Amino acid sequence: MLPGLLPTPPSGGAQTPARMRQAAQAFEAQVMAQLLQPAFAAADASRSPFGGGSAEAQWKPMLVEAFSAAAARSGRGLGLQDMVLRHMLRVQEASTTPQENRP
């Protein structure tokens, strides 16, 4: 999980669009980290400029999360956050619209 990216829900129950965007961004970063993890695991750390070792192996998952979070924040990620945000807004709108006003 990416700490600090997941918003806490406001007290009214409904999420604001800004908080929803943060949640969508955090989701995209998490998905991207899951996709990048095998690529970094397959890299031969002994041939890196730092020589590998146990310390480098311990920090590698955090490096993957940092890359993923930066890519999601920059908008150069997978393109999921806009789709997720649209869906979240639709679901929230449907849950707050009274039943008799729904099409």
Secondary structure in CASP SS format (residue, H / E / C, confidence):
PFRMAT SS
TARGET T0000
AUTHOR 0000-0000-0000
METHOD secondary structure of the structure
MODEL  1
M C 1.00
L C 1.00
P C 1.00
G C 1.00
L C 1.00
L C 1.00
P C 1.00
T C 1.00
P C 1.00
P C 1.00
S C 1.00
G C 1.00
G C 1.00
A C 1.00
Q C 1.00
T C 1.00
P H 1.00
A H 1.00
R H 1.00
M H 1.00
R H 1.00
Q H 1.00
A H 1.00
A H 1.00
Q H 1.00
A H 1.00
F H 1.00
E H 1.00
A H 1.00
Q H 1.00
V H 1.00
M H 1.00
A H 1.00
Q H 1.00
L H 1.00
L H 1.00
Q H 1.00
P H 1.00
A H 1.00
F H 1.00
A H 1.00
A H 1.00
A C 1.00
D C 1.00
A H 1.00
S H 1.00
R H 1.00
S C 1.00
P C 1.00
F C 1.00
G C 1.00
G C 1.00
G C 1.00
S H 1.00
A H 1.00
E H 1.00
A H 1.00
Q H 1.00
W H 1.00
K H 1.00
P H 1.00
M H 1.00
L H 1.00
V H 1.00
E H 1.00
A H 1.00
F H 1.00
S H 1.00
A H 1.00
A H 1.00
A H 1.00
A H 1.00
R H 1.00
S H 1.00
G C 1.00
R C 1.00
G C 1.00
L C 1.00
G C 1.00
L H 1.00
Q H 1.00
D H 1.00
M H 1.00
V H 1.00
L H 1.00
R H 1.00
H H 1.00
M H 1.00
L H 1.00
R H 1.00
V H 1.00
Q H 1.00
E H 1.00
A H 1.00
S H 1.00
T H 1.00
T C 1.00
P C 1.00
Q H 1.00
E H 1.00
N H 1.00
R C 1.00
P C 1.00
END
